[in-house]
Each structure stands twice: as structure tokens, then as C-alpha cells.
């Protein structure tokens, strides 16, 4: 052997020895992604004296998991305990019935009282404050429990499943991307792919227009089609069901050995309540008796079905919500119609879930598919206020809507003309038999949700109840135990926080098993609660249907005490009879609060929506130059609210003239637009439909290269301030007008800031979308004073 060959052989031996150290750990502490295994073939000096090893297909069978089950996780938005027929509600939900009758109903399952915090807890198996999601990201602050940024130390169970060969897809709502990371520049490590999903189709944010959703496919913003796959008028829930069905069919056709995990997270039944009219008509006249009657009827059904104990009590309606019979006839008429819309919306959503379950069944995969159907990420939403809403943006901007406006909209409620929401008293009724609603984490009206689980191959029970106390953080460890894998101690090189949930698998075959979740804290926007060994202490900060609450000492709240083993619905406050027990529970709340990043307690609402509380791509900048055909979500766009600014566009207008949008933010439900329309420069301001201002040039615009400009001069840099708006062409004043009142808090929940075209919905009537500018437009410049 030559000296060169001896050197190569010795070097090769050392290299192989080093490579062998990458073998998996054998101490039971899982590291993911798994370290590379040592090469088990043979490497000689050439291929002739070498032996290759064929790479393995990444499937669960590689990891000792036999017949790994598929997983279908369904999450309905803003759904109350007494809403779905499966839990005694007045709205038939045959497909949730199907899951429950093929498995189990959980009657004491809990969430966090708000959407994105529940979703962060669901995916990670940790408490919402532990993963920085103590409130929605749009209201986040710089404290560890409230930043809205899920840390790398809390990998989702989807990330774990993907490492074991699962094919993961997410359809619908993703409200776990920080507001400032939602633009085309990301970063994308907390988008669906970064949270463990191979495919995403839905929207990024809190809610979306069901007729004109702010669609995202993976990381790309797209416009929705005009119709559903069956040719019917487009609707978002139908669209995501179509995509989910197509995805699982394709996945099983291409790789039948790989199990799928589908996270089907509907935008329904969150506002806006929008649904095809034929679904609304199914419920005509069914709610004319009002919310008080609905609660009584639902309560009776719940007892008859065994959902609640026979000795349970129906909690009273809060004094701040009106009795149905006290309302004028015209209000009862409108409010009953709003509930018909909501019922149709709920039934339609369950129908679309049923189509997805049918597809799984038709593929022969139903027996070995775990279906987890969560009826709510919190209680029903009372954010419609006392009188309901035609436009949810009026709620976020504290703008009043008259009853006359609602009466005129009676026949079009649920259509794309409105961003509607029902009255708070209906939300309270949807939460029967409990007190309070969404946002109020202190009581079960905000946190207790219906849950059904089926898995024919793994759960023998059919149609049985389970009453162990559980929480949304328990879903992740349940799935991991079913699949037979551990939560890693290290993921992507980052040490992991322990899973804080407990698996529910022990309940599958033993209805009488003692509950393993003995303690659980609750907190949301100052509302506080603590469960421990059958007791629940609760402290209410304020109701969402009331304006900003009076100041309150969050360290000295008026606490209530309930023995929920005897008092299922929290109807009998024992605080005065059991003062020592109450103090014990309050101390435990603060111990848990310190443990899980709940501190500092914060009850502010509007103030926390201020963008200064969070990172911003625009903060500190006063000039922005944006290219044509650009879309930006509000969290990544310049904040122009009640600020003086100038909108400028260098355009080229052909001899025959030009039309189209130059710059716009928002759409039909709030926003502004600067456009060329009918040959004139037009500025339109939409105050959430409450008021509209149109300012246009006195004359048609000249052809050729033209400098267009709108100067917005605010009366004051404060909420609701009016402004003077002046239009210019080639520095010549061509129009002027006044905006009497401006949007104070949020322009839009789902629409974007667009340059050179208009996506979503039109900011004013009179043009067809997308209203591309037909002249030459290179860029738009925005300058803040």
C-alpha cells in the first residue's frame, strides 16, 4: 500500500469514529431532530469495495410506532358551551354528534377565554402565559407572558409529529403570528411552517371576511376564487373544507404509509357572522322567544341529555344585560334575526366539518383516525355589545351604531354587505348554564367548551360522557401518548420547557378514573380564576359589552368561591361561608401566576392595542416609498391614524385617461383610499360605515407625467381627531374637503394596505375590484409630519 493510501485509510478511520458519536441518545431523553445515525455500510477507496445503505423513508414505522393513527383536530371559533346541539344547545350539529356518538363527550373541558392564547396553549401543551400568549398579540406588551411570541423553547406537538413522519396541514385561522411579523418579509418562523406544518391555507389574524377572506397559501397572500369547487357562491369555510379534503386524498394517494395530521381551524363562528342565506332561512322564527327562553330551553335539554347534573342550577342573567321582554318590538325583531344568522353560521360550519369527516370515511381511514372536535377556543363572544353590530370595526373603535341602521339592514344581515355580530345577551345564552362569556376567564362561561373525541381503533366507548376536569394544554400530551412518542427535552438545539398539560388517555376506557388535572389557573385581561381539587375561586374584572371599566385594584379583587363538585355551574357563591378556603385559593392563584409568567397583572384594553407596545417595521420612520402592487397587513404598514401625512404618486396618464387605485387601507368596513376615478383624483375616508367623506378634484386630471398628492392635516394627534384634506396635481391645488372624525384604534382586522390596486373589499362603492391603476405607477410615497 502506498504512503498516500495509508494516509487516506487512517484519515477515513478517524472520520468514521467521529461520525459514530452522532448516534441517538440512549438515556430516554429525546432530542429532535434526531441526531444522525452512524453509517452502517462500508466505505472503501472506491465504490467497488464499498457497500451503500439505502436511506429510510421517514414514516412512524421507522420509530417503532405500529399503525400510527391519523389525526383530525377541529377547532371552532368563539363557540359557547350551550351553542352546539351536541351539548344541549338549540342549533343542530349532527356532525359533532357523530363524533361524540362514535366516542366520548367531555363535559368539563376548558380553554383560556380568548382565541390566540388558547391556540398557543393547544399547540404547545403549555399554559398560555408560559408561551408568551397571555393576550392576543395585537395587545401584547414587553413582559415575558405577554409578548405574543411563542418561544423556541416550546416546540409544538405538530413539530414533534413531523419529525416522526407525519404529513401536517393547517386550514383556516392562524392567530399565532405576531402582528409585526405578518408581512411579506416575515420572519416566518412562527407562521404555520415554523410551527410544524407542511402546508397552510387560510388567513393570518384574528378574524376575516367569510365572503372576501384575506387568504394566505403557505406564505403567499392570494385572492379568493369567485366560486367554491361545486360552483356555488364562494364561502371561506367551504373553501378550506375543499382544500382539506383534496389534501388528505392526495397525501394518502401518494404516500399511504404516512399518517396525516389535519388542523381544521375555522374562522366561524367568530364575527363577522356571514353565511349563505339558505342556511339562515332554516332558522326563521326559531329565536323569536329571545335569549331568556333560549337559556331555559337549553338548560332543560342539557339535563335531559345528562350533559349537566340534575341538581345543577341555571345561573342568572347579569343585571347589565336586558331581559328580552323589556325590549321594544323593533329591537326584538332585529336581535332575533341576528341570532338566526348566527345559528345558520354554526350549522353551516358543522356541515363543512361533516364533509371532511365523510372524506376520511370514504378513504377507509375513519377507524384509525383520532378526531378531536373542540367546540370553541373560548366562550361565545359578547363583543357585539348590547345592541349587536353591523360592522365589528365599530366595536374596536368605540363608534356607535343606530338601531335605525340595523333595521334597514335586516334583510341583508349575514351577507357581504356587513361585518355583523349579535348582541352580548345572545352570547351569554350560548354559554348556558354558566355565567359570563368570552374574555372573562374567571368563570366557566368564558372557559368551558364542549369537546368530543372519537378513535374507533383505540377507544371502545361509544357515546359515553367523561366528566374529569381538563384544560386545552392537555390535548398535546394526549396526542403524543396516543402516538407513542415523547416530548423532546431539546428541539432544534434549544432546551425545551416541560409540557404542562396532562394526558387524557387514562379517561378513554375508564369513566370513573380520578381526574389527573388537580390545579389550573385562569387569567385574561385582569379576570382571574383558580381551580384546585374541586374548588374554584373567581374574580371578575369587567364585562366586554361595557366600555372601559372603572379603576380596580387587581390585587384586591372581590373574589367568589364555588365548590364545583357540588355546584356544576358556579351558581352558589360560598365566599362568605368559607373565608379561609377562599384565602387559600387566592394565595394559590398568585403562586401559580408567579410560576407561569402571569405577572404583572394587566387589565388595560384599548391602551394595549397601541402599536408602541410592540416591535414595528415602521416605528421611527417618517418617509416610506412603496412599489406598485404591494400588500401590507396593518401591523407592517405606516400608522397614519390621526397623524398629519402626505400621500404622493408620480404617475403617467395616457391621452385616453386612466382609472384605478393609487393607495388604500382597509375596505368596505373601514379605511381610506386615494384613487383616480372618472378622470378625477378622489380621496375617500370610511369611518367604519358610520360616516363617509369623499373629496374629489374640481377638474379632470391632465395626461402625461403628473405628480399627484393628498395632504392630510389633522386637527390634533389624538383619537377621533378631524382633518383637512387637500388634493394637488403638479403642486396645484385641485380639491379640498374635511374629514370630521377619524378612526382611533384599528383600521382593519384582515384587509391590507395596498399600492396600485385594491384587494379584499372596496373602500367605497362605484368601482370593480381589484381596480388596478391603468396608467403608469412606479411607486407611492408616504411622508409623516
C-alpha positions in Angstrom: 0.0 0.0 0.0 1.4 3.4 -0.9 2.0 6.1 1.7 -0.8 8.1 0.2 -3.2 5.2 0.5 -2.1 4.6 4.1 -2.8 8.3 4.9 -6.3 8.1 3.3 -7.2 4.9 5.2 -6.1 6.3 8.6 -8.0 9.6 8.0 -11.1 7.6 6.9 -11.0 5.6 10.1 -10.8 8.7 12.3 -13.7 10.3 10.4 -15.8 7.2 10.9 -15.1 7.2 14.6 -16.1 10.8 14.9 -19.3 10.2 12.9 -20.3 7.4 15.2 -20.6 9.8 18.1 -23.8 11.2 16.3 -25.8 8.2 17.3 -29.1 8.7 19.2 -29.0 9.1 22.9 -30.0 6.0 24.9 -31.0 7.7 28.2 -34.6 8.1 27.2 -34.4 11.9 26.8 -35.5 12.6 23.2 -33.6 15.1 21.1 -35.3 16.3 18.0 -34.4 16.4 15.1 -32.8 13.1 15.9 -29.0 13.0 15.6 -27.7 11.3 12.5 -27.1 7.6 13.0 -23.7 6.1 12.2 -23.2 4.8 8.7 -23.8 1.0 8.8 -22.5 0.2 5.4 -18.9 0.0 4.1 -16.8 2.8 2.6 -13.7 1.7 0.7 -11.5 3.7 -1.5 -13.8 3.3 -4.5 -17.4 2.1 -5.0 -16.1 -1.3 -6.0 -15.1 -2.2 -2.4 -17.8 -0.2 -0.7 -21.4 -1.1 0.4 -24.2 1.6 0.3 -27.1 1.9 2.7 -30.4 2.9 1.3 -31.9 5.9 3.2 -35.1 5.2 5.1 -38.4 6.8 4.2 -39.4 9.0 7.2 -42.5 7.3 8.5 -43.6 6.4 12.0 -42.8 2.7 11.4 -39.2 3.7 11.4 -39.6 4.7 15.0 -41.4 1.6 16.3 -44.9 3.1 16.0 -47.3 0.4 14.6 -50.3 1.7 12.6 -49.8 5.3 13.6 -53.2 6.9 13.6 -54.2 9.9 11.5 -55.3 13.0 13.5 -58.1 15.4 12.6 -58.2 18.3 15.1 -61.3 20.6 14.6 -61.4 23.9 16.4 -64.5 26.1 16.1 -64.0 29.8 16.9 -66.0 31.8 19.6 -68.3 28.9 20.4 -70.2 28.7 23.6 -70.9 25.6 25.8 -74.7 25.8 25.1 -74.5 26.5 21.4 -74.0 23.2 19.7 -76.8 20.7 19.8 -74.2 18.0 20.9 -74.1 19.8 24.3 -77.7 20.7 24.6 -77.7 23.8 22.5 -80.5 24.9 20.2 -78.5 24.6 17.0 -78.4 21.1 15.5 -74.8 19.9 14.9 -75.2 16.4 13.6 -71.5 16.0 12.7 -70.3 16.8 16.2 -73.0 14.4 17.3 -71.4 11.8 15.0 -68.0 12.2 16.6 -69.4 12.1 20.2 -71.6 9.1 19.5 -68.6 7.3 18.0 -66.6 8.1 21.1 -66.7 10.4 24.0 -68.2 13.8 25.2 -66.1 15.7 27.7 -68.3 17.9 29.9 -65.7 19.7 31.9 -63.1 20.8 29.3 -61.6 24.3 29.5 -59.8 26.9 27.4 -58.2 30.3 28.2 -61.2 32.6 27.4 -59.5 34.2 24.3 -58.6 32.9 20.9 -54.9 33.1 20.2 -53.9 32.3 23.8 -56.0 29.1 23.6 -54.4 28.2 20.3 -50.9 28.7 21.6 -51.7 26.5 24.6 -53.3 23.9 22.3 -50.3 23.6 20.0 -47.6 23.7 22.7 -49.1 21.9 25.6 -48.1 24.7 27.9 -50.1 27.4 29.7 -50.7 30.5 27.5 -48.6 32.8 29.6 -45.8 30.2 29.6 -45.6 30.7 25.8 -45.9 34.5 25.9 -49.6 34.4 24.9 -51.4 35.9 27.9 -53.5 38.0 25.5 -53.9 38.4 21.7 -50.7 39.5 20.0 -52.3 42.8 18.8 -52.5 43.8 22.5 -49.2 42.3 23.6 -46.7 44.1 25.8 -43.0 43.6 26.6 -43.4 41.3 29.5 -42.5 37.6 29.2 -46.0 36.3 29.5 -47.5 38.8 27.0 -45.2 39.4 24.0 -47.2 37.2 21.7 -44.0 35.4 20.5 -44.2 31.7 21.1 -40.6 30.9 22.2 -38.3 28.3 20.6 -38.3 26.6 24.0 -41.9 25.5 23.4 -42.0 23.4 20.3 -45.5 22.4 19.1 -46.7 18.9 19.1 -47.0 19.3 15.3 -43.2 19.9 15.1 -42.7 16.7 17.0 -45.1 14.7 14.8 -43.4 16.0 11.7 -40.1 14.6 12.9 -41.8 11.2 13.2 -43.0 11.2 9.6 -46.5 12.8 9.9 -47.8 14.8 7.0 -49.1 18.0 8.7 -51.6 20.5 7.1 -53.4 23.5 8.7 -56.5 25.0 7.3 -58.3 28.2 8.4 -57.3 30.6 11.1 -53.7 31.2 12.3 -53.7 33.8 15.0 -50.3 32.9 16.4 -48.2 35.0 14.2 -47.0 38.2 15.9 -48.7 41.2 14.3 -45.4 42.8 13.2 -44.3 39.5 11.5 -47.3 39.2 9.2 -45.9 40.9 6.2 -44.1 39.5 3.1 -40.8 39.9 4.9 -41.7 37.8 7.8 -39.8 36.5 9.7 -41.7 33.2 9.1 -40.5 31.0 12.0 -43.9 31.5 13.7 -46.0 31.0 10.6 -47.6 27.6 10.1 -44.4 26.1 8.6 -42.4 27.3 11.6 -44.9 25.7 13.9 -44.7 22.3 12.4 -47.0 22.3 9.3 -46.0 21.3 5.8 -49.0 23.2 4.2 -51.2 26.1 5.2 -54.3 27.5 3.6 -56.3 30.1 5.4 -55.8 33.5 7.0 -53.3 35.1 9.4 -55.0 37.1 12.1 -58.0 37.3 14.5 -60.9 37.1 12.0 -61.7 37.5 8.4 -64.5 38.3 6.0 -66.1 34.9 5.1 -67.0 36.2 1.6 -63.7 38.0 0.8 -61.1 36.5 3.1 -57.6 37.7 3.4 -56.3 34.4 2.0 -52.8 33.1 2.5 -51.4 29.9 1.0 -48.3 28.9 2.8 -46.5 32.3 2.9 -48.2 33.9 -0.1 -51.2 36.3 0.0 -53.7 35.4 -2.6 -57.2 36.5 -3.7 -60.1 34.0 -3.2 -61.8 32.5 -6.2 -65.3 33.7 -7.2 -67.0 30.3 -6.5 -66.5 27.2 -4.5 -65.4 24.0 -6.2 -69.0 22.9 -6.7 -69.8 26.2 -8.5 -71.8 27.7 -5.6 -71.0 31.3 -4.4 -67.7 31.5 -2.6 -67.6 31.0 1.2 -64.4 30.6 3.2 -65.5 27.6 5.4 -66.5 25.7 2.3 -63.2 26.6 0.6 -61.0 25.4 3.5 -63.0 22.2 3.6 -62.5 21.7 -0.1 -58.7 22.2 0.3 -58.5 19.9 3.3 -60.3 17.1 1.5 -58.2 17.5 -1.6 -55.0 17.5 0.6 -55.7 14.3 2.6 -56.8 12.4 -0.5 -53.7 13.4 -2.4 -51.5 12.6 0.6 -52.9 9.1 1.0 -52.7 8.5 -2.7 -49.0 9.5 -2.9 -47.8 8.1 0.5 -50.4 5.8 2.1 -47.8 4.7 4.7 -47.6 8.3 6.1 -50.3 9.3 8.6 -51.8 12.8 8.3 -52.4 15.5 10.9 -55.0 18.0 9.8 -55.7 21.0 11.9 -59.0 22.4 10.7 -59.4 25.7 12.5 -62.4 27.6 11.2 -62.9 31.3 11.2 -66.5 30.5 12.2 -68.3 31.2 14.4 -66.2 34.3 15.2 -67.6 37.5 13.8 -68.3 38.5 11.1 -71.4 36.2 11.1 -71.7 35.6 7.4 -73.3 32.6 5.8 -75.4 31.7 2.7 -79.0 32.9 3.0 -80.4 29.4 2.7 -78.7 28.4 6.0 -80.2 31.5 7.7 -83.7 30.7 6.4 -83.5 27.3 8.1 -83.9 29.0 11.5 -86.6 31.6 10.6 -88.7 32.4 13.6 -86.9 29.9 15.9 -85.5 32.6 18.2 -88.4 34.9 18.5 -88.8 33.9 22.1 -85.5 35.6 22.9 -82.4 34.8 24.9 -84.0 34.2 28.3 -86.2 31.5 26.8 -83.2 30.0 24.9 -81.3 29.6 28.2 -84.2 27.9 29.9 -84.8 25.5 27.0 -81.1 24.7 26.6 -80.7 24.1 30.3 -83.6 21.6 30.2 -82.1 19.8 27.2 -78.7 19.7 28.9 -80.2 17.9 32.0 -82.2 15.6 29.8 -79.1 14.6 27.8 -77.0 14.1 31.0 -74.6 16.9 30.0 -75.1 18.6 33.3 -76.2 17.0 36.7 -79.8 17.1 37.6 -79.1 19.2 40.7 -77.3 21.9 38.6 -78.7 25.4 38.7 -79.2 27.9 35.9 -77.1 31.0 36.7 -78.9 34.3 36.4 -78.5 36.8 33.5 -76.2 39.7 34.6 -78.0 42.9 35.6 -76.1 44.7 32.9 -77.8 42.6 30.1 -81.5 43.4 29.4 -84.4 41.0 29.8 -85.8 40.0 26.4 -89.3 41.0 27.3 -88.1 44.5 28.3 -87.1 45.3 24.7 -89.1 47.3 22.2 -90.6 45.2 19.4 -88.3 46.5 16.7 -85.2 45.6 18.7 -86.5 42.1 19.4 -87.1 41.7 15.6 -83.6 42.7 14.7 -81.9 40.7 17.5 -83.9 37.6 16.7 -82.7 37.9 13.1 -79.1 38.3 14.2 -79.5 35.0 16.1 -80.9 33.3 13.0 -77.8 34.4 11.1 -75.6 33.0 13.9 -77.5 29.7 14.0 -77.2 29.3 10.3 -73.5 30.1 10.5 -73.0 27.5 13.2 -75.0 24.8 11.3 -73.1 25.5 8.1 -69.8 25.2 9.8 -70.7 21.8 11.3 -71.9 20.7 7.8 -68.5 21.5 6.3 -66.7 19.6 9.1 -69.0 16.7 8.2 -67.8 16.8 4.6 -64.3 16.4 5.9 -65.2 13.5 8.1 -67.1 11.9 5.2 -63.9 12.1 3.1 -61.9 10.4 5.8 -64.5 7.7 6.0 -64.7 7.2 2.2 -60.9 6.7 2.2 -61.3 3.9 4.7 -59.3 5.8 7.3 -62.0 6.6 9.8 -61.3 3.7 12.2 -57.7 4.7 12.7 -58.2 8.5 12.7 -58.4 10.3 16.0 -61.0 13.1 15.6 -60.8 15.8 18.3 -63.7 18.3 17.8 -63.3 21.3 20.1 -66.5 23.5 20.1 -64.7 26.7 21.0 -61.4 28.3 21.8 -63.3 30.3 24.5 -66.9 31.1 25.4 -69.3 32.8 22.9 -68.3 36.4 22.0 -70.1 39.3 23.6 -68.0 41.8 21.6 -71.2 42.7 19.7 -72.1 44.9 22.6 -75.6 45.4 24.0 -77.2 46.0 20.6 -75.2 43.9 18.2 -73.2 45.2 15.3 -73.5 45.7 11.6 -69.7 46.2 11.5 -67.3 44.8 14.0 -64.9 47.6 13.3 -67.2 50.0 15.2 -66.6 47.9 18.3 -62.8 48.1 18.0 -63.1 51.9 17.5 -65.9 52.6 20.1 -68.2 54.1 17.4 -71.9 54.0 17.9 -74.4 52.3 15.5 -78.0 53.4 15.5 -80.9 51.0 15.7 -82.3 52.6 12.6 -79.2 51.4 10.7 -79.8 47.9 11.9 -83.4 47.9 10.9 -82.6 49.0 7.4 -80.0 46.1 7.1 -82.5 43.5 8.3 -82.8 41.6 5.0 -79.0 41.7 4.2 -77.6 40.6 7.6 -75.1 37.7 7.0 -74.3 38.9 3.5 -71.0 40.5 2.3 -72.6 43.9 3.0 -72.0 43.6 6.7 -69.3 42.6 9.2 -72.0 41.7 11.6 -72.1 40.4 15.2 -75.0 39.6 17.6 -75.8 41.2 21.0 -74.0 40.2 24.1 -77.1 38.7 25.7 -77.2 36.1 22.9 -73.5 35.3 23.7 -74.5 34.8 27.3 -77.3 32.5 26.2 -74.8 30.5 24.1 -72.8 29.9 27.3 -75.7 28.3 29.2 -75.7 27.3 32.0 -72.8 29.4 33.1 -72.1 33.0 34.0 -70.3 35.4 31.6 -68.7 35.0 28.2 -65.5 35.1 26.2 -62.7 37.3 27.7 -63.9 36.5 31.3 -61.5 33.8 32.4 -62.8 33.8 35.9 -66.0 31.9 35.1 -66.9 28.9 33.0 -68.9 31.0 30.6 -65.6 32.2 29.3 -63.6 29.0 29.6 -65.7 25.8 29.5 -66.2 24.4 26.0 -67.7 21.2 24.6 -65.2 18.6 23.4 -65.8 15.3 21.5 -63.2 12.7 20.8 -63.5 9.6 18.6 -61.0 6.9 17.6 -62.7 3.6 16.8 -59.5 1.7 16.7 -58.4 2.9 20.1 -61.4 3.9 22.1 -64.0 1.2 22.8 -66.6 3.5 24.3 -69.4 4.8 22.1 -71.5 7.8 23.1 -70.2 8.0 26.7 -69.6 11.0 28.9 -66.4 11.9 30.7 -66.5 14.5 33.5 -62.8 14.7 34.5 -61.6 18.4 34.8 -59.3 19.1 31.8 -57.8 22.0 30.0 -56.7 22.8 26.5 -53.0 22.2 27.4 -53.9 18.6 27.9 -54.5 17.9 24.2 -50.9 17.9 23.1 -49.7 15.3 25.7 -52.8 13.2 24.8 -51.9 13.1 21.2 -48.2 12.3 21.9 -49.2 9.5 24.2 -51.6 8.0 21.7 -48.9 8.2 19.0 -46.4 6.8 21.5 -43.7 9.4 21.4 -42.2 11.7 24.0 -42.0 15.4 24.1 -38.3 16.2 23.4 -36.0 17.7 26.1 -34.3 19.5 23.2 -35.7 20.6 19.9 -33.5 22.2 17.1 -30.8 22.6 19.7 -33.0 24.5 22.1 -33.7 23.1 25.6 -37.5 22.7 25.9 -39.9 23.8 28.7 -41.6 20.9 30.2 -45.1 20.1 28.9 -47.5 21.5 31.5 -50.6 19.5 30.3 -51.5 16.0 31.4 -52.6 13.3 29.0 -56.3 12.5 28.9 -55.8 8.9 27.6 -56.4 7.5 31.0 -60.1 8.6 30.6 -60.7 6.8 27.4 -61.6 3.4 28.9 -62.4 4.4 32.5 -65.3 6.8 33.0 -64.7 6.8 36.8 -61.0 7.4 36.8 -59.9 10.1 39.2 -59.1 13.3 37.4 -55.4 14.0 37.0 -55.6 17.7 36.5 -55.9 18.9 40.1 -54.9 22.5 39.6 -55.4 25.0 36.9 -55.2 28.8 36.9 -57.1 31.1 34.6 -56.4 34.8 33.7 -57.4 37.2 31.0 -57.2 41.0 31.0 -57.5 41.1 34.8 -60.2 38.5 35.1 -58.8 35.8 37.5 -59.6 32.3 38.4 -58.1 29.2 40.1 -59.3 25.6 40.2 -57.9 23.2 42.8 -59.2 19.8 44.0 -62.9 20.5 43.2 -62.9 24.2 44.2 -63.0 27.2 42.0 -62.2 30.8 43.1 -63.2 33.6 40.6 -62.7 37.3 40.4 -64.4 39.3 37.6 -62.6 42.4 36.3 -65.3 43.6 33.8 -67.7 42.7 31.0 -66.7 43.1 27.3 -70.1 44.7 26.5 -69.3 47.6 28.8 -66.9 50.4 28.0 -63.5 50.8 29.7 -64.2 49.8 33.3 -63.7 51.9 36.4 -60.2 51.5 38.0 -59.9 48.5 40.2 -57.1 47.1 42.5 -56.1 43.9 40.8 -54.5 42.7 44.0 -57.7 43.2 46.0 -60.5 41.9 43.8 -63.9 40.8 45.0 -63.3 37.1 44.8 -66.1 34.4 44.7 -65.8 30.8 45.8 -67.5 27.7 44.4 -67.5 24.0 45.3 -67.8 22.8 41.7 -68.1 19.1 42.7 -71.4 20.1 44.2 -72.2 23.2 42.1 -71.6 22.3 38.4 -72.5 25.7 37.0 -70.9 28.1 39.6 -74.3 29.2 40.9 -73.7 29.2 44.6 -71.0 31.7 45.9 -69.5 30.4 49.2 -67.1 33.2 49.7 -68.8 34.5 52.9 -69.3 31.0 54.3 -65.8 29.8 53.6 -63.4 32.8 54.0 -60.4 30.6 55.0 -60.8 28.4 52.0 -61.1 31.4 49.8 -57.9 32.9 51.1 -56.1 29.6 50.5 -57.4 29.6 46.9 -56.4 33.3 46.2 -52.9 32.6 47.6 -52.7 29.6 45.3 -53.7 31.7 42.3 -50.8 34.1 42.9 -48.4 31.2 43.4 -49.4 29.8 40.0 -49.3 33.3 38.5 -45.7 33.7 39.6 -44.8 30.2 38.3 -46.3 30.6 34.8 -45.4 34.2 33.8 -48.9 35.6 34.5 -47.4 38.6 36.4 -47.7 41.5 36.1 -51.5 41.5 36.0 -52.8 43.9 33.4 -56.5 44.9 32.9 -55.9 47.6 30.2 -57.8 47.1 26.9 -57.6 50.0 24.4 -54.2 51.2 25.7 -52.6 47.8 25.0 -53.7 48.0 21.3 -51.2 50.9 20.9 -48.6 49.8 18.4 -45.9 51.4 20.6 -46.1 48.4 22.9 -44.7 46.1 20.3 -41.9 45.9 17.7 -42.7 47.8 14.4 -41.2 47.8 10.9 -42.3 51.4 10.6 -41.5 53.0 14.0 -39.1 55.8 13.9 -39.5 56.3 10.1 -41.2 59.3 8.6 -40.9 58.5 4.9 -42.0 55.4 3.1 -41.6 54.6 -0.6 -43.6 51.6 -1.7 -43.6 49.9 -5.1 -46.7 49.2 -7.2 -48.9 46.1 -6.4 -47.8 45.8 -2.8 -50.0 44.4 0.0 -49.2 45.0 3.7 -51.2 44.0 6.8 -51.8 46.8 9.2 -49.2 45.6 11.7 -46.5 46.2 9.0 -47.9 49.4 7.4 -47.4 53.0 8.5 -49.7 54.1 11.3 -51.5 57.1 9.8 -54.3 57.3 12.4 -54.9 60.9 13.5 -51.5 61.9 12.1 -50.7 64.5 9.5 -49.3 62.9 6.4 -48.9 63.3 2.7 -49.7 60.7 0.1 -47.8 61.2 -3.2 -47.7 59.4 -6.5 -45.8 60.0 -9.7 -48.0 58.7 -12.5 -48.2 58.8 -16.2 -51.7 59.2 -17.6 -52.3 58.3 -21.2 -54.3 60.5 -23.6 -57.4 58.5 -23.1 -57.1 58.9 -19.3 -56.6 56.4 -16.5 -58.5 54.9 -13.7 -57.6 52.9 -10.6 -56.4 52.8 -7.0 -53.2 54.6 -6.0 -53.1 53.7 -2.3 -55.7 52.3 0.1 -56.0 50.7 3.5 -59.0 48.7 4.7 -62.1 48.4 2.7 -65.9 48.3 3.0 -65.9 48.2 6.8 -63.3 51.0 7.5 -60.4 52.6 5.7 -59.4 55.2 3.2 -58.4 55.3 -0.5 -56.7 57.7 -2.9 -57.6 56.9 -6.5 -58.2 58.2 -9.9 -61.9 57.7 -10.8 -63.9 59.2 -13.7 -60.8 61.1 -14.7 -60.6 62.9 -11.3 -58.4 62.5 -8.3 -60.6 61.2 -5.4 -59.9 60.7 -1.7 -62.4 58.7 0.3 -62.5 58.2 4.0 -64.7 55.5 5.5 -65.4 55.9 9.3 -66.4 52.2 9.8 -69.6 52.9 7.8 -70.8 55.4 10.4 -69.8 58.3 8.2 -68.1 58.7 4.8 -66.3 61.6 3.2 -65.5 61.9 -0.5 -63.2 64.7 -1.7 -62.5 64.9 -5.4 -60.7 67.3 -7.8 -62.5 70.1 -9.4 -61.4 69.1 -12.9 -60.2 66.1 -14.8 -56.5 65.2 -14.5 -54.1 66.2 -17.3 -52.4 63.5 -19.4 -48.7 62.8 -19.4 -46.4 62.7 -16.4 -48.3 64.1 -13.4 -47.4 64.5 -9.7 -50.5 63.6 -7.6 -50.7 64.4 -3.9 -53.2 64.3 -1.0 -52.2 66.3 2.1 -54.0 65.1 5.3 -53.7 67.8 8.1 -55.0 66.5 11.4 -56.7 68.8 13.9 -54.7 67.1 16.7 -52.7 63.9 17.2 -55.4 62.2 19.3 -58.2 59.7 18.7 -61.1 60.7 16.6 -59.5 63.9 15.5 -60.8 65.5 12.3 -58.7 66.7 9.5 -58.4 68.9 6.4 -57.6 67.0 3.2 -56.2 68.9 0.2 -55.6 67.4 -3.3 -52.9 68.5 -5.7 -51.8 67.8 -9.3 -48.4 69.1 -10.2 -48.4 71.1 -7.0 -51.6 72.9 -8.0 -54.5 72.7 -5.5 -57.3 70.9 -7.3 -59.7 69.9 -4.4 -60.2 70.3 -0.7 -62.5 68.9 2.0 -62.9 67.9 5.6 -62.9 64.6 7.4 -64.9 65.4 10.6 -64.0 62.3 12.6 -61.3 59.7 12.2 -60.6 56.1 13.1 -58.9 56.0 16.5 -57.7 52.4 17.1 -57.7 49.9 14.3 -58.4 50.4 10.6 -59.0 46.7 9.7 -58.8 43.2 11.2 -58.0 41.4 7.9 -57.6 43.7 4.9 -54.3 45.1 3.8 -52.6 48.4 2.8 -52.5 48.2 -1.0 -50.5 50.1 -3.6 -51.7 50.3 -7.2 -54.7 48.1 -6.7 -57.4 47.2 -4.1 -57.8 43.7 -2.7 -60.4 42.4 -0.3 -63.5 44.7 -0.4 -63.8 48.2 -2.0 -63.3 51.2 0.3 -66.3 52.9 -1.5 -68.9 51.8 -3.9 -68.6 52.6 -7.6 -65.7 50.6 -8.8 -64.9 47.0 -9.6 -62.2 45.1 -7.8 -59.2 44.9 -7.9 -59.3 48.4 -9.6 -55.8 48.3 -10.9 -54.4 51.6 -11.8 -54.4 51.7 -15.6 -51.8 54.4 -16.1 -48.1 54.2 -15.2 -47.3 54.0 -11.5 -43.9 53.2 -10.2 -44.3 53.9 -6.5 -46.3 55.8 -3.9 -44.5 57.9 -1.2 -45.9 58.5 2.2 -44.5 61.2 4.5 -45.4 61.8 8.1 -45.0 65.2 9.6 
